Amino acid sequence: MHPEYAALLEEVRAFFEPHEDKPEETPEAVARSLWMCAAGRPASIAAANGHALPELAPGERACLRRLVEEKRAGKPLAHLTGRQHFMGLELLAGPQALIPRRETEILGRAALAFLRALPDASLLAVDVCTGSGNLALALARHEPRVRVVAADLSPEAIRLAERNAAFTGLRGRVEFHVGDLFAPLERLGLEGSAALICCNPPYITSAKVPRLGEEISAHEPHLAFDGGAMGLSILRRLFLEAPAYLRPGGALCVEIGLGQGPALQARLARRPWVERVQAHCDVRGAIRALSIIRR
């Protein structure tokens, strides 16, 4: 092991705090990613793994010290490197939008499996609360038949999503709009035509937001995870507004919070527009996403 890297790793181990929503972050992964970033090769943990560590010039060592101190102070790794991995895509990351999480890949895989099972030569998918564009771009990358229309209330998030479309070479496959849920789609004439609507909405209760930990609450946009008093304000609107844009047999795929699954699944099954509801669980068996099929 490079002696300078060994010292860095010991330093990171001394202050490292694991985060349940970022299982890929370990002291080794953080140290390697900071080193690569200081060397002018910013990369996500997934992209940094397996590469030999380059030598650092004196100016790059100073950059590494700054990065280490910012990480020690609680700044998210993805904000320091400007990169995050999601469903095989290397993406740009920043404070403009929620950092894509591993748990959201449960939703992404469910949405992708639904699209792949359809026989159509071309498909329309809609992604609302798109944030950095991670779901929209993953669907476009992995399903060549799909055209994706995405929207977010935050202009800053949409600018990041558009940069990600260019960064991934998918600019021609996804179009982004600024607006509240489906409002920007009203002028596009998409009613009744989407094979899929996906959404990773805010679903944390407002009371829990200050207790999320400083790395989240002080650095990521509250708009992306504050779901109101019960954590259901956007989900309720989504279940009311999405059916108008789904074609018969289309699916609404949505991420939900821990503990919300059983009650939501039962309520949705009673709605007249719903044919069936499929739950998607994490490795512990907790429901983290739902696929709701329109009659």
N, C-alpha and C positions, 0 to 999 in steps of 0.2 A: 504494500500500500504506500502511495506517495506520502512522505512524512508530513508535508504541509496539509494534505487532505486529512490525514489521520488526526491532526490537531484540530482541524475544523470540525470533524465528526464528533470528537469528544466535547467540543464547545457546544455544538447543537444538542447533543444528548443531555447536557446539563440543564438546558432551559426548555427542551421540547415538551409540548403537551399534546397528547393525541386527541383527535376530534372524531367522534363516531360517524359523522357525515362525510369524512374524508379519509377512508380507510387506507387509501394508497399512500398517504403521507406518513413516513417513518423518519427517524433521524437520518438514516442513510440516504433516503430519497430526497429529503430537504437539503442536506449538505451537497449532494451531487448536483441538484438543480441550481442551487445558488452559485456553485463553482462554474457551471456551464454558462450561466447568465453573466457572471463577471467576466468570463472569457469572450463575451460577445456572441455567444451561441445560445440564446434563450430557447428553452424547450420545456415542455411539460415533463412530469415525472416519467410517463410512459416513453416519451421520445428520448429522454436523457439516458435512460437505462441502456446498458450494453455498449455505450460509447466510451472510448478511452478518454481520460481526463486530460485536457490540453494543459501545457505549461502556462502560468500566468505571468504577464509582464508586470512591472512595478505599479503602473496605473491601474491594472486590473486587480491587483491585490488590494488597493485602496477601495476599489468598487466592491470587492467581496466583503471588506470590513463593514461598509455602509449597509450592504444587503443583510448581513448577519445581524447588525444592530436593529434594523427595521423589522426583521423577523422576530427577534427577541422581544420587541415592543408590541408584537401582536398583529403586524400587517400580514394579510393572507399571502401564502406562497405564490398563488396565481397572479396576484397583483404585482408582486416583485418581479416575476419572470415574464409576465404578460402573456402567459400561455396556459391552456388547460386541454386535456385530452377528453374526448367524448365519442363513444361508439366508433372508434377507429379514425376519428378526425382530430387533427391538431388545430386548435382554435386560439384566437386572440382572446384575452381576458382582461377585465379592468373593472373599476368601481361603478361603471355605468349600468351594469346588469349583474344579476345573481351569477356566481361562479357555477358552471354546470357540475352536478354531483353524480357520483356513481349510481345512487339510488334511482335517478331519473332515467338511467338506461333500462330499468324495468319497464317504464312507460314506453320508451323508444322501441324496445324489442317487440312489445305487444302491438304497437301501431304498425311497425314494419311487417310483422307476421300477418296482420290482417290485410294489408295492401298486397302482399305477395300471393295471397290465396285468391285474389280476384282475377278474373279472366280478361279484363278489359285491356285494350291496346294502349289506352292513355287514361290517366287518373288525375283527379284534383284532390289535393289535401290542403287543409287550412290549419294553421298553427297560431293560436291566440295566446297572449302573454308570452310572446316568443323570446323576450330577453335578449341574450347574445345571439339568438338564431340557432342554437345548438340542435334542437329537435328538427326544425325545418330543414337544416342543411344535412343532417344525418339521413333523413328520409330521402332527400334528393340524391345523395351520394349512393345509397344502397338500393334504391328502387328506380331504375332509369325511366320507367313509364310515368312517373309522377311529376306533376307541376304543383308547386307549393306556393300558397299565398299566406303571408304571415303578418301579424300585427302586434303592436304593443303600445300601451298608453304613454310610455316614456320616449321622447325624441332622442335622448342620449343612448338608450338601449338600442333603438333602431339604427342609429349611426354605427354603433359597434357591430350590430348584426350585418349591416351592409359591408363593413370592412371585412367581416368574417366570410361573407359570400365571395368577395374578391380574393381573399387570402386562400380559400379552399378551391378556387377555380369553379365555383358553382353560381356565379353571378347571374347567368342566364336561366337558371332553373328555379330560382326562388325570388319572389317579389315581396318587398317589405312596405308596410304602411303604418303610419302613426295614428293611433286612435283607441278608444275605449272598447275592448272586446270586439264585437262584430260591427261597430259603427262605421269603420272605414271600408267595410266590404259592401255596405248598402248600395253604393254607387257603381259597383262592379257587376251587378246582375248575376250573382252566384247562388241565389236562393235555390235550394233543392238539388244542387249539383255536386256537392262534396262527397266523395267516397269515404273520406276520413276527416274528422276534426280532432286535433290533439291539443292538450293544454296542460302545462305545469303551473297551476295558479298559486297565488298566495293562500296558505291554509293554516298558518300558525295563528293562534288567538292573540289579540292585541296585548293581553295581560302578560303573555309569555315572551313577547318580543324583547323587553329589556333584560330578560334572563337567558337569552340565547348565547351569551358569551361575547366578549368584546371583539373577538376576531370577526364575528358576524355582524353584531349590532352597530359597531363603530365604523365598519368598512364596506358593507354591502347595502344596497338600497332597500329601505324598509318597505317600499312599494312592492317589492318582489316577494315578500314573505308574510306581511301583515294581512291576515284574512278576516279582520274584524273581531267583534266580541266573541263569537262562537267559532271563528276560523272558517266560516262557511259563506261569507258574503259574496265572493266571486263564484264559488261553486254553485250556489243557488241560481245566480244569474245565468251561469253557463248552462245549467240543466233546462232553463226556460227558453233561452235564445238559440241554442245550438240546433234543435230539431228543424228550424226553418231553413237551415243551410245544408242539412244532410239529405242525400238522396235515399229512397227506400232501400233498406238493407245496409246503409252506411253505418259507420261506427263513430261514436264519441269516445276517445281514449283520454283519460284524465288521471293525473297523479293526485294522491290524497295523503293526508297526514296519518301518523300512527294512531290507531284506535278509532279512526273514522270509518273504516271499511264496512264492518257488518251492518251498521245502521243505514249507511248510504246505500248499500247494496239492496237492502230490504225495501227502502223507500222508493228507489228507482224502479224496482221490479213492478211496482204498482202503478207507475205512470202510464197513461194510455198510449204514448208514442213508443214505448220501449218493448221490443221483442224479447230480449234477454240481456242479462248482465253477467259478464265474466270477470272474476277477480284474478289479480296477478300479485303474487306474494314475493317477499324477500327471502333470504336464506333462513331466516328464523320463523318463517310461516306467517308473518304479518302482512296483511293486504296493503299494498302501496300504490296500486293502480287499478282502474276499472275500465273495461271496454263495454260500452252500452250500445247495443245494436238497435237501430230504428226499424220499426215495422215497415 
